[in-house]
């Protein structure tokens, strides 16, 4: 892709990354990182090295391993670190009901601005906690919920869950093709900024106009594959500015 058709996708590398020497090598040039609330041990080092820092709420860890998250403690952590963050994910429940997830967003607004006007988009002039919260829409949720989020937020994260938990499958791409019809205009240009959770795979992000994405692949595999090789395989690619709608996923035919 040339500079006219691609956009610089912001790539966030999940942590913790150990040992500290490797973390310092990876981020000495100002790469961006994701700090997980359940294990924020790299935060202090990240503040001194990373260009952008985001915080994950830990819902995926909870979904995978079980347990509970104290959202009051999460918000307390966010309040203490907000000046260092590009954004943070509003609490969510993977494979929870839409009502559960809507309630968590309502509680977020209620906590930080009880008189928040849901009709206002952009959050100009309101506090940092409201400016930097990003909601998560799960791909198995309704498109009605996605549209509601788009009316309230200009930055939305997509999480793969339920029957679409595995990224990159034909079923997943078919669902994403429908999703792009909501998120993009008729020309394929995004109406809001899109963050793709668990996705720094060029085979996927080369197809979608993601503003940003994250992955723990580097943290998991650097000792085996070497961090330079992993990073090089990610950073030489970027997302397209526009999505190309796939008729195949609607008709099942290439023609």
N, C-alpha and C positions, 0 to 999 in steps of 0.2 A: 504493500500500500504506500501511496505517496502522501506528502504532507497535506494535500488538499482533501483527502478522503478519510484520514484517520485523525483521532483525537488522542491526546496524551492521557491515557488511563492511569489514575493514581493507584499504585500498588502498595498494599499494606501487608507486611510479613508478620505472621503470628509469632508470639513468644509464649513461654520463655525459651530462650536460646542459650544453651550452655556448651562449653564453659564461657566465662566472661570474655576471655581473649577472642573467641570466635565472634561473640556478639559485637565487640568493639571493631573487629575487622569488617564485618558486614555493614555496620551502620556508620562507619567513619566518614563516608561520603554523603551522609544525610539522607539515607533511605528512610522510608516510612514504616512504622510498626503498629501492630495491634497488641494491646495489653489486655489479657483476660482478667476480669475481676477475681475469679477464684485463685489465680496464681500470678500476682502482679510483681514478681520479684525483679523484673528488668526495668521497672518504671523509672527509677532514679537514673540509671545509665541512659535510658532512652531520652530523657529530658535534655541531657547534655549533648546528644548526638543526632537524634532523628529530626527530620524536617517537619513531619506531621505524625501525631500520635492519636490513635482512637482507642476507645475502651469497649470491650465486649462484655455483655452482661452475665455471661456464664450459662445461659439457657441451654446451649448445645451440650455442654458438659453435663448438666443436670439431666437432659434427655437421654444421653448416652450411658451415663454411669449411675443415675439415680441420685437422690438426696434432695436438699432444699436450699433455696437461696433466700436470704433475708434482704428484701428489697430496701428496707430502711438503711441497712448497712451499705448496700450498693450506692444509694443516693448520697450517703454521708461520704463515701469514697469519692464520688464524682464531684461533690461540692468542694472537697479539699484539693482536687487536681484540675478543676475546670479550666483554669488559665493556661494549662499546658496542652489542652486537648483541641483537636480539630473538631471532633464530635464524639458522641457516645450513643450506644444503642439503648433505646427505651426498653424497659423490661417486657419480655414476651414469654409465652408458653408454647413450645414446639409441640404440635399435635394437640394443642388445647383448642377449645371452642373459640369461635370468633367473638363471642360475648366476653370470654375471659380476657382475650387480648385487647378488645376495645376498652374493657374496664381498667386495664393496666395503663392505657394511654390517658383515659379520663383521670386516673389517680395522679399521673405525672403532671397534667395540666392543673389539677386541683391543688397539688402540692406547691407549685411554684407561681401560679397566677390564677386565683380562684375566679377572677372576673374576666378570664380570657375569652375573647370573641372568636368563635370557631370560624367565622366568615372571613377573618383576616388571614392573608397568606403572606409569608415573608418574614414576619416577626421583627420588623424594624422597631427599634426603640425599647424592646423588652429585654429582660435580663438574660445573661449568658446561658443559664440552665435551659431556657426555652429555645434559645437560638441554636443550641448545639445538640439537641436531642433528635435522633433519627429513628423513626418507627420501622418495624419489620413486618412486611407482608409475606406470608407463607404461601408458596406456590399452589398448595392444595386448598387455599381459601377462595372465597368467592371474588369475582371481579367487582362486585358491588362494594365490597370492603376496600379493594384497591382504589376504586374511584373516590370513596370517602376520604381515604388517606391523602390522595392527590389534591383534594380540596383543602386540606389542612397543612400539608407539608410540601416543601420544594425539593426534598431529598428523601428518597425511600430506599430501604434495603430489601432485597429479595432473599428469602431463605427457602431452601429445598427441603420439603418435608412430606410426610404421608406417602402416598404412592409415587410421588415424584422426588423422593429423598436422594436418589442417585443421579448426580449431574451427568449430562451428556448422553443419556439414553435417547432412543428415538421417541419414547413416550414423553420424556422431559422436554425435548426440543419442540414437540408438537404443542405442549402446554405453553411453553415460552413464546411460541409464534402467536398464540392467542393473546398472551399477556402483552406482547409488544403492540398489539392493536389498541390496547388501552393506554399504555404508557407513551406511545409515539403518535405523531400526527400522520396524515395520509402519505407523507413523503418519507416516513421512517425516522424523523427527528424527535428525540425525547422531549416530552413536555415538562419533565422534572429530572433532576439528577438521579441516577440509578447506581446503587451500590450492590454488588453481587457477593453474597456470603459464600465462603469456601470455594472461591474460584479465582485462581491465578493460572489456569490452564489455557494456553493460547488456542488450543483446538476449540475451546468454547468461547473465550472472550473476543476472538477475532470475528465472531459472527454477530455480536450484540453491542449496542452503543452504551456500554457501561462507563459511568464517570469514574468509578473506583471499584476495587475488589480486594479480597483478602484470602489468605490461605496459611495453614500451619505446615505446609509441605516442606518448607525450608527448615523449620525447626525439627521436623521429624526425620529428615533425610540427609542433612548436611554432613554427618559423620560418615555416611556410606558413599554419597555421590560427590561431595565437595561443594561448598557453598557457591563458589565462583561459577561452576558449571550450571547449577540450578538457577542462579540469578540471571546469568546470561541468556538462558533459554526462555526466560520470562520477559526481561526488560527490552529485548530487541523488537518486541511486538506491542501493538496498541489496538484498542477497540476502534471500530468504524464510527464516524460521526452519525451515520444513519443506519437504520435496520432495513435489510432487504426482506420483505415478506415472502414466505415460502408457500406457494400454492400447493406444493406437494403435501404439506401437513394438513391442508384443508380437503384436498380431493383424493389423495393417495396416488395421484398420477403425476408424472413429469411433464405432461403435455396439456 
